[in-house]
Amino acid sequence: MSWWRKDTTNILAAMLICIIFAIYRLYVFMETDRNIYIKNMVCDRCVMVVRNVLERLGLTPLSVELGRAELSAPLAETARQTLREALTPLGFELIDDPRIRTVEHIKRLIIELVHHQDNRLRTNLSQYLATECRHDYGTLSKLFSETQGTTIEKYFIAQKIERAKELLDYGELTLNEIADRLNYSSTAHLSAQFKAQTGCTPRQYRQQKERARIPLDKI
């Protein structure tokens, strides 16, 4: 009888492990399914607009941040379609493809770094992205290039130049101060990249009456 008890105990233990694993997978699925990912969110105003849309549709947001919102319950397919239709006229898109989610995450991290965290621009970009995305930089770089037709480095430079335009428009900082804030080694380095991107130098840009700015989500 001892062998029978041992086999019964082993079977019960195995069943218990299977039940725990099934509950864990259900929990992970529900947690993941409560998150929605949204393209073209680049500023605090975008966060406010998306939160208002979710609340208007009766989808209780637990949190809303750039590119992502967590809901109080998983989103049914009919509600997802309704949300998609509400977001599209406002310039936002729901993201279903995991690869595009990763690319958009990279973009959001760079936008936050360049436009909202000037003091962190001295951070090593490849290490920063690898840590935040939890993937090696080579994989991220390849994915970005394949889906966007440009490199992470070029996208980073384009965002820095757009930030430089913004600071030039404010007129509060000298060119030396802007170069230092954006972590350029010199004003000459900033001017060279600025001209390569815009066709004019920072000083020429300041003298223009109509200054061309590019929306962050269009870069």
C-alpha positions in Angstrom: 0.0 0.0 0.0 2.9 2.3 0.6 3.7 2.4 -3.2 0.1 3.3 -3.9 0.2 6.2 -1.4 3.4 7.4 -2.9 2.0 7.3 -6.5 -1.1 9.1 -5.3 0.9 11.8 -3.6 3.0 12.3 -6.7 -0.1 12.5 -8.9 -1.7 15.0 -6.6 1.5 17.1 -6.5 1.7 17.0 -10.3 -1.9 18.1 -10.6 -1.4 20.9 -8.1 1.6 22.2 -10.0 -0.5 22.1 -13.3 -3.3 24.0 -11.6 -0.9 26.6 -10.2 0.8 27.0 -13.6 -2.6 27.4 -15.3 -3.7 30.1 -12.8 -0.3 31.9 -13.3 -0.7 31.8 -17.1 -4.3 33.1 -16.8 -3.1 35.9 -14.5 -0.2 36.9 -16.9 -2.7 36.8 -19.8 -5.1 39.1 -18.0 -2.4 41.5 -16.9 -1.0 41.7 -20.4 -4.5 42.0 -22.0 -5.3 45.0 -19.9 -2.4 46.9 -21.5 -3.1 48.7 -24.8 -0.3 50.2 -26.9 -0.9 53.5 -28.8 1.2 55.0 -31.6 2.0 58.7 -31.9 1.8 59.7 -28.2 4.7 62.1 -27.8 3.8 64.6 -25.1 1.8 65.2 -21.9 -1.1 66.6 -24.0 -1.3 63.3 -25.9 -1.6 61.5 -22.5 -4.4 63.8 -21.5 -6.3 63.4 -24.8 -6.0 59.6 -24.7 -7.2 59.5 -21.1 -10.2 61.6 -22.0 -11.1 59.2 -24.8 -10.8 56.1 -22.6 -13.0 57.7 -19.9 -15.6 58.9 -22.5 -15.9 55.3 -23.8 -16.3 53.9 -20.3 -12.9 52.2 -20.3 -11.5 52.9 -16.9 -7.7 53.7 -17.2 -5.6 52.7 -14.2 -2.7 54.6 -15.8 -1.9 56.4 -19.0 1.7 57.1 -20.2 3.4 57.8 -23.5 2.5 54.9 -25.8 0.7 52.8 -23.2 -2.4 52.6 -21.1 -3.4 50.1 -18.5 -7.1 49.4 -18.1 -9.1 48.0 -15.2 -10.2 45.0 -17.2 -9.2 43.3 -20.5 -10.4 44.9 -23.6 -13.1 43.0 -25.6 -12.7 43.0 -29.4 -15.8 45.2 -30.0 -14.5 47.7 -27.5 -11.1 47.6 -29.1 -12.6 48.4 -32.5 -14.6 51.3 -31.0 -11.5 52.6 -29.3 -9.5 52.3 -32.6 -12.2 54.4 -34.4 -12.2 57.0 -31.7 -8.4 57.4 -31.7 -7.8 57.4 -35.4 -9.3 60.9 -36.2 -7.1 62.3 -33.4 -3.9 61.0 -35.0 -3.4 58.0 -32.7 -3.2 54.3 -33.6 -3.6 51.1 -31.6 -0.6 48.9 -32.0 -1.1 45.1 -32.3 2.2 43.9 -33.7 4.8 43.2 -31.0 7.6 44.2 -33.3 6.1 47.7 -33.9 5.4 48.0 -30.1 9.1 47.6 -29.5 10.0 50.2 -32.2 7.5 52.6 -30.8 9.0 52.0 -27.3 12.4 52.9 -28.7 11.1 56.1 -30.2 9.3 57.1 -26.9 12.5 56.5 -24.9 14.5 58.7 -27.3 11.9 61.4 -27.3 11.7 61.4 -23.5 15.5 61.5 -23.3 16.0 64.3 -25.8 12.9 66.5 -25.1 12.2 66.0 -21.4 15.5 64.8 -19.7 18.2 67.1 -21.0 20.4 66.2 -18.0 20.5 62.6 -19.1 21.7 63.1 -22.6 25.2 62.2 -21.6 23.8 58.6 -21.1 25.2 56.0 -23.4 22.3 55.6 -25.9 22.9 51.9 -26.7 23.2 50.9 -23.1 20.2 53.0 -22.1 17.9 51.4 -24.8 19.1 47.9 -24.1 18.4 48.3 -20.4 15.0 49.9 -20.9 13.8 47.5 -23.6 15.4 44.4 -22.1 17.0 43.4 -25.4 20.5 43.6 -26.7 21.2 46.7 -28.7 22.1 44.8 -31.9 18.6 43.2 -32.0 16.9 46.6 -31.4 19.0 48.3 -34.0 18.3 45.7 -36.6 14.5 45.7 -35.9 14.4 49.5 -36.0 16.3 49.7 -39.3 14.1 47.0 -40.9 10.8 48.6 -40.0 11.7 52.3 -40.2 14.1 52.6 -43.1 16.6 54.5 -41.0 18.9 53.8 -38.0 18.4 54.5 -34.3 21.4 56.8 -34.4 19.9 58.9 -37.3 16.6 59.1 -35.5 18.3 60.2 -32.3 20.1 63.0 -34.2 16.9 64.1 -35.9 15.2 64.4 -32.5 18.2 66.3 -31.1 18.1 68.8 -34.0 14.3 69.3 -33.5 15.0 70.0 -29.8 17.8 72.5 -30.9 15.2 74.3 -33.0 12.9 74.5 -30.1 15.6 76.0 -27.9 16.6 78.4 -30.6 13.0 79.5 -30.9 12.8 80.3 -27.2 15.8 82.6 -27.6 16.8 82.1 -23.9 20.1 80.2 -24.5 23.2 80.9 -26.4 24.4 78.5 -29.1 27.1 77.3 -26.7 24.6 76.6 -24.0 22.3 74.7 -26.4 25.3 72.6 -27.6 26.2 71.8 -24.0 22.6 70.9 -23.1 22.3 68.6 -26.0 25.7 67.0 -25.3 27.5 68.2 -28.3 31.3 68.4 -28.1 31.3 71.9 -29.6 29.1 74.4 -31.3 30.8 73.4 -34.5 29.6 69.8 -34.1 26.0 71.0 -33.4 26.1 73.4 -36.4 27.4 70.7 -38.7 24.6 68.3 -37.8 22.0 71.1 -37.8 23.0 72.1 -41.4 23.0 68.5 -42.5 19.5 68.0 -41.2 17.9 71.4 -42.1 20.1 72.9 -44.9 21.0 76.0 -42.8 23.1 76.8 -39.7 21.6 77.5 -36.3 22.3 81.2 -36.7 20.7 81.3 -40.1 17.7 79.4 -38.7 17.3 82.1 -35.9 17.3 84.8 -38.6 14.4 83.2 -40.5 11.0 84.8 -40.1 9.2 81.5 -40.7 10.9 78.6 -39.0 10.0 75.1 -40.1 9.4 72.7 -37.2 8.6 69.0 -37.6 6.1 67.3 -35.3 7.9 64.8 -33.1 5.7 61.9 -34.3 6.6 62.7 -38.0 10.3 62.4 -37.5 
